[in-house]
Each structure stands twice: as C-alpha cells, then as structure tokens.
Amino acid sequence: MIGGVAIDLGGKKGLIETPYGMVKFKITSMDGKKVAFIPRHGEGHLPPHKVNYRALISAADMMGASRIISTNTVGTMSWHPIGSFLIANDFVEFTKSRICTFYENRAVHVDLSQPYCPQIQAALKEGVRKAGMEPQEGVYVCTEGPHLESPAQIKMIRKFGDVVGMTGYPEVVLARELELCYASICIVTNPATGMRRGEAMTASEIVKVMKSSMEKLREVISIAISEIPLERNCACGKALDEAKL
C-alpha cells in the first residue's frame, strides 16, 4: 500500500535500497495478510512534484508485492460529499516535471485502456459498501502542484474529470510498467477552488477532514484486502507482453 495519508497501521519499520533511492516502509498484517505500507511523502512530507515515484513503485516490486492500493486526497469538481470515498476509474494528467517511465532508453508502450486493476477496484468498492457507504467512481485529474489550483484551472479541468489531486500520476503508469496491479481510493477532502461560494478551504481544514476519515479508511482497506482474490486474473501481470518495440 502506498499512501500520502498517514494511516496508523503499527508494524515493523524498515528501509530498502532501490535503483532510484532509499525508501522507508512498514510491515504489518491486515486480515491475516502481510501488508507493506510505504509513506509517499516521507517524514518531511515532500511536496508532490518532489516525490520519488519510481523509488516507491520499485520498492513495492522489490519487496515482492504484486498489488498496490494507493490512497490519495482529492478535491471534488463534481459535488461529491466531503469525507466520502471515490475509486478512480481513469485519469488525466497535467504534470510538468515528473519522470513517468522506467524505460528511458527504450520505447515501451504499456496499454492503459484500463489503467486501474479491476480486481482491486471491485474489492475497494465492496470495502466501501461494507463500511456503510455508497462507493463512487470517477476520473482523477492530476496537477503538478504544490499550489492549489486557480478557479480558471478548475473550470478548464472539470471538462476532463471528477476529482483533482497531485499524487496519482505517474504511480499508476509506473506500476503498469512493472506489471503490478494498482488501484486508488481517494478521500474527498474539499471542494475544488471555485466550486463553492465564499473562501476556499485552507490546507489546515483539508488536513482536518483527512484525519477525521482515517478510521473509516482503515476499515475500508482492511475489508478490501480480505476481498481481493488470491489469484490474479486481470491483465495487469501481462502488461509488457506486447508493449516493447
């Protein structure tokens, strides 16, 4: 599991050296299954455009993970309730400075017609239902950050998606390049800029909503882990079969 949301999972801390840098992680157990939690932003909470995404995904792969559940905080551009959960079903990105591939010296074109693993998506939806909520789906728009978007930017990108965040890309693509299953559960923490009258929510208000959702998020993820089939019958594990030129 990779998260910008600091879920208290307990467990044993560790450090792994990847070809792209050192990554801290924590090993714990959920529903009797071994789970590795990788904090996306590190202890100093790196800004989204400085996160070492290749190191994070590489660390998950090196630890033997075949599936990744990503947690993301988002602003809604479609009037989703604050504190609700959304399962990303597609993405659009407006980033500028992020390395988005492991294959810098060879043309590798992984298929993204279904960018998120359907098995994990289904498990997350069931987790939301069993936690007493209605699962929502939508398109995740990733912006560069670290500033929040302007009203004009939101007016533009509302045409492309439902929620907006700063960390969902390039993780989703990097996971596919390593043939890992990947899906994202998003906490709706705020209306996007210009989506409500009056002043926009401050960063501290967004953090407050995020913290209030932690226990429910932990419950959803724990249920989802129990719902994921042992056998991978999706196409994620064969992403490179016809991708390399």
Buried (B, 14 or more C-beta within 10 A) or exposed (E): BBBBBBBEBEBEEEEBEBEBEEBBBBBBEBEEEEBBBBBBBBEEEBBBBEBBBBBBBBBBBBBEBBBBBBBBBBBBBBEBEBBBBBBBBBBBBBBEEBEBBBEEEEEBEBBEEBBBBBBBBBBBBBBBEBBEBEBBEBBBBBBBBEEBBEEEBBBEBBEBBBBBBBBBBBBBBBBBBBBBBBBBBBBBBBBBBBBEEEEBBEEEBBEEBBEEBBEBBBBBBBBBBBBBEEEBEBBBBEBBEEBEE
